[in-house]
Every structure is written in C-alpha cells, then in structure tokens.
Amino acid sequence: DGKEDTVQYFNTGQQAVYAFKDEQLATLESVAVPIYQTSDNNIASFEVLVSTEGPDKGFVSVGIVNPKNVKTYKSVFQKFKFPEPARARYVKLVLGKNASNGNSYIRLYEFQVFGTLGEGTPKQPEVVSVQDPAPAKSEAINILDSKNGGQIISASHDLFVRLNDGKTDTVQYFNTGQQAVYAFKDEQIATLESVAVPIYQTSDNNIASFEVLISTEGLDKGFTKAGTFSPKNIKSFKSVFQVFKFSEPVKAQYIKFVLGKNASNGNSYIRLYEFQVFGTLD
C-alpha cells in the first residue's frame, strides 16, 4: 500500500499473489523489503515466483531471498536482484522462516517489486476480419439466488437453506457427504455455465471439494455428474468468489451439491458461506 507501517502477524508458508497495473505484463529486475531493527521476528527468507499465464497457474520460482537481520542506515530497504530479468504478469511471494528460525510470528512492513510495464516489443496492429462477429457477451446471472427465484428443494441439513439467500455470512457446521437439491425460478429448466463459492480467508475448515450433479427428470431421479470442483484454500482479493466453469453448458431443472472434504482433509467440520450458479432460464 506504499506505507511502511508494521504489519504482523504472519506465519511460515503463507503466500500472496499480486498483479501490476491493469494486470499488464512486466519485466522484473528486483524485489526489496525494509528491515527497521534487528529482531527475531524479522523475515529471514521468502520465495518469489512469477507467472505470465494466470493468477493460479504457470508459476515458476525466480529465487529465494534472504534478508539480513540488521538495519542499514543508508536505506532500510534491502534490495535483491534476480539473476536475470524475469517476465511476469503475476508475482507470488511465499514466506519462509523468521530470523529466529523458529515458530514465532513474522513481522513485515512492505514488499517492493522493481521493473517496467509493457510487452517489451512494439505491439502489432490487431487485424480483425469484418466477417467475424465479436463473441456474444454472456447473459448468465446467479439464478440460484433466492432473489432471482432460486429455491431449496431437499437437504440433509437445514443449514443449506442459508446457502442461496444472497448473503455471505458464515454458515457452519457441515460435514463430508451432506447434500442438497436446489431448483430455479418456478422449477424451470436452465442452461448452466458455472458455479462459484467464496473463500474469505485461509482455514482448515474451508471447503476443499464438492460435487455438482444435475437433472432434468425430477428432484429425486435422473441426476448425472457435471463436475467435481476443488476451491483453493486462499483468499483472492480481486474477488473472494472462486468460479468453476463446466466443460460445456449443461441443461438442468435441479442441481445437487454434495460436500467433499475440508481443507485439512480431515474429519473436522466444513465452513460455507454461499453457493452461486450462473446460467439463463430457458
């Protein structure tokens, strides 16, 4: 945020993905962190990874950085150059140990990344055939939202009623294998494009997998699998909702959600907030 106030408490293994202006491609030369005083809680190592493909894929490591646990008076920022300039649209920072090499928290202030925006070569004019129409913009909305007519039909737990109310308050406690069937406005058939769930913070109790089944035959028959989806156990600041597109649009009158494991892959409870289903009513 451009401020150098103390930010704590972080832990080993925590990570974040950042992008640059308008998510442009950039050429990166170095990273820097400030050390204001010697402390066991100062960051002692962190890894830098870059990607040109997407915010959740294609990352490669460009180096592990080891700040010294000492204040430099010429500049509190310790700068670390990459072995060679790196092309990136997204940069991921993964925290290592603190200066005590122990399990205590890590204190941070600011990350800086130095580089230049742009493709690096003149952009060629785009040639578009006048015979090629622009792709049609999707008219899909969240048709599972109760405000749009979405309704719960059956469920193994009453709490599922709160997962299509348009609110994103915490709903717990769910368990692996619990399921619910929803319908759309007036139980019409719809064309579905994607589903989404929000992840507000990293937690062992976040949903790690769920299965989606669909039916056009009835609320208790004819269900076929449309996909198994695995939300990442990390908050995205661009949107807390993680969207999962079906391999191709599917027709459905009823949709069933079956809960898989939580992020710990254990027997503890699952925390949910809301289900979203994007599509159009036929």
Buried (B, 14 or more C-beta within 10 A) or exposed (E): EEEEEEEEEBEBEBBBBEBBEEEEBBBBBBBBBBBEEEBBBBBBBBBBBBBBEEBBEEBEEBBEBBBEBEBEEEEBBBBBEBEEBBBBBBBBBBBBBBBBEEEBBBBBBBBEBEBEEEEEEEEEEEEEEEEEEEEEEEEBBBBBBBEBBBBBBBBBBEBBBBBBBEEEEEBEEBEBEBBBBBBBEEEEEBBBBBBBBBBEEBBBBBBBBBBBBBBBEEBEEEBEEBBEBBBEBBBBEEEBBBEBBBEEBBEBBBBBBBBBBBBBEEEBBBBBBBBBBBBBBE
